[in-house]
Amino acid sequence: MIPSPRSRTSPQRLLSGYAAGAFGLLVVGLGGWWFTVALGVLVHLGLREYFRLAQFKGIRPASKTTLVLCQLLLITTQWAHGGSAAGMGFAADLAAAVLPLSGAAICGWLLLQPLTGSIADIAASIFGLFYLGFLPSHWIRLRDLTSLDLAPRLAQWPAGWPPVSSGMVLMLMACLLIVATDIGSYVIGRRYGRHPLSPISPGKTVEGALGGVSCAVLLGGVFGELLGWNWGRTSCKRIKSTENIHDCHD
């Protein structure tokens, strides 16, 4: 079945998209705890939506416990990777321990309830912790990177300009690759889409997915050259080939 064409985007949706993009650019530029707080809000909203979907299917996840533990995971990650060198050793150990301890706490909470949680309840809770807690914490790790080896051309950054870290540049690059994937998928899929991609995403097509990957690979190659990566073309293609998986989970 060929997906029906989408309606034209309304001005309100465009305006909200521009506002979200501007807000994202601001928090990425600020970095540090500002970025962590903004990411924490998004994680909280995403978890609430995820748990609503799970409860609609009759699953009873440990929603409140997982919400708190995901925020704790983000906070300890920022403390470990964005704090002072004096407390980094303990903070890094604590951040590494949060994930397994959180998983154990979720299992214990569900198993000790008057109505013992099922395997589905535990699995849904652990998946929420991993997908909307552990994985987003890597955005914090990425933003806190400072090594110039990751972006050699930044060594030529003018001294009088505002300072830019390699983490900020790589974070913006990743965000723009995601945007390029979405735009490429939408444009190519709407014009040439004929084969549905997956029942879970009936509006998406194989042609659109390939178009999104192609657009992001081209943009990633450009970024690789601008950042001075000798292996820019090859690496960006490899990175992008895995990054496009997020599009199936939107």
TAFEN-V150886 format. One record per backbone hydrogen bond with DSSP energy under -0.5 kcal/mol. NH is the residue of the N-H (numbers start at 1). CO is the residue of the C=O. If there is no record, write none. Layout:
NH|CO, NH|CO
This chain:
14|10, 15|11, 16|12, 17|13, 18|14, 19|15, 20|16, 21|17, 22|18, 23|19, 24|20, 25|21, 26|22, 27|23, 28|24, 29|25, 30|26, 31|27, 34|31, 35|31, 36|32, 37|33, 38|34, 39|35, 40|36, 41|37, 42|38, 43|39, 44|40, 45|41, 46|42, 47|43, 48|44, 49|45, 50|46, 51|47, 52|48, 53|49, 54|50, 55|51, 56|52, 57|53, 57|54, 58|55, 59|54, 61|59, 63|61, 66|62, 67|63, 68|64, 69|65, 70|66, 71|67, 72|68, 73|69, 74|70, 75|71, 76|72, 77|73, 78|74, 79|75, 80|76, 81|77, 82|78, 83|79, 88|85, 91|87, 92|88, 93|89, 94|90, 95|91, 96|92, 97|93, 98|94, 99|95, 100|96, 101|97, 102|98, 103|99, 104|100, 105|101, 106|102, 107|103, 108|104, 109|105, 110|106, 111|107, 112|108, 113|110, 116|114, 117|110, 122|118, 123|119, 124|120, 125|121, 126|122, 127|123, 128|124, 129|125, 130|126, 131|127, 132|128, 134|129, 135|130, 137|133, 138|134, 138|135, 139|136, 140|136, 141|137, 142|138, 143|139, 144|140, 145|142, 150|147, 151|148, 153|227, 154|151, 155|152, 156|153, 157|154, 161|158, 167|145, 169|165, 170|166, 171|167, 172|168, 173|169, 174|170, 175|171, 176|172, 177|173, 178|174, 179|175, 180|176, 181|177, 182|178, 183|179, 184|180, 185|181, 186|182, 187|183, 188|184, 189|185, 190|186, 191|187, 192|188, 193|188, 193|189, 196|194, 197|204, 198|201, 201|198, 202|199, 204|201, 206|195, 209|205, 210|206, 211|207, 212|208, 213|209, 214|210, 215|211, 216|212, 217|213, 218|214, 219|215, 220|216, 221|217, 222|218, 223|219, 224|220, 225|221, 226|222, 227|223, 228|225, 229|224, 230|228, 232|229, 235|231, 236|232, 237|233, 238|234, 239|235, 240|236, 241|237, 242|238, 242|239, 243|239, 244|240, 245|242, 246|243, 247|244, 248|245, 249|246, 250|247
